[in-house]
Amino acid sequence: MKPVHSVNYHKALITQKIPSEIHIYANGKHGWGYNKRPFAQRAEMMRDLENWLETL
């Protein structure tokens, strides 16, 4: 599955000068769930999530 809609949304935010980041991982599915079997980039995704939460 290609993240076309997410990429387009990200581009639209940037065009409007709204701060935005996009993280696209090689594996995993939408709604992977915190307690489900981890995917290869889980540790990287969790670091990205923690960094984002710390900025709130």
Contact map, one row per residue, 1 for C-alpha under 8 A:
11100000000000000000000000000000000000000000000000000000
11110000000000000000000000000000000000000000000000000000
11111110000000000000000100000000000000000000000000000000
01111111000000000000000000000000000000000000000000000000
00111111100000000000000000000000000000000000000000000000
00111111110000000000010000000000000000000000000000000000
00111111111000000000010000000000000000000000000000000000
00011111111100000000000000000000000000000000000000000000
00001111111110000000000000000000000000000000000000000000
00000111111111000001110000000000000000000000000000000000
00000011111111100000000000000000000000000000000000000000
00000001111111110000000000000000000000000000000000000000
00000000111111111111000000000000000000000000000000000000
00000000011111111111000000000000000000000000000000000000
00000000001111111100000000000000000000000000000000000000
00000000000111111100000000000000000000000000000000000000
00000000000011111110000000000000000000000000000000000000
00000000000011111111000000000000000000000000000000000000
00000000000011001111100000000000000000000000000000000000
00000000010011000111110000000000000000000000000000000000
00000000010000000011111000000000000000000000000000000000
00000110010000000001111100000000000000000000000000000000
00000000000000000000111110000000000000000000000000000000
00100000000000000000011111000000000000000000000000000000
00000000000000000000001111110000000000001000100000000000
00000000000000000000000111110000000000001000000000000000
00000000000000000000000011111000000000111000000000000000
00000000000000000000000011111101000000111000000000000000
00000000000000000000000000111111000000000000000000000000
00000000000000000000000000011111000000000000000000000000
00000000000000000000000000001111100000000000000000000000
00000000000000000000000000011111110100000000000000000000
00000000000000000000000000000011111100000000000000000000
00000000000000000000000000000001111100000000000000000000
00000000000000000000000000000000111111000000000000000000
00000000000000000000000000000001111111000000000000000000
00000000000000000000000000000000001111100000000000000000
00000000000000000000000000000000001111110100000000000000
00000000000000000000000000110000000011111100000000000000
00000000000000000000000000110000000001111110000000000000
00000000000000000000000011110000000000111111100000000000
00000000000000000000000000000000000001111111110000000000
00000000000000000000000000000000000000011111111000000000
00000000000000000000000000000000000000001111111100000000
00000000000000000000000010000000000000001111111110000000
00000000000000000000000000000000000000000111111111000000
00000000000000000000000000000000000000000011111111100000
00000000000000000000000000000000000000000001111111110000
00000000000000000000000000000000000000000000111111111000
00000000000000000000000000000000000000000000011111111100
00000000000000000000000000000000000000000000001111111110
00000000000000000000000000000000000000000000000111111111
00000000000000000000000000000000000000000000000011111111
00000000000000000000000000000000000000000000000001111111
00000000000000000000000000000000000000000000000000111111
00000000000000000000000000000000000000000000000000011111
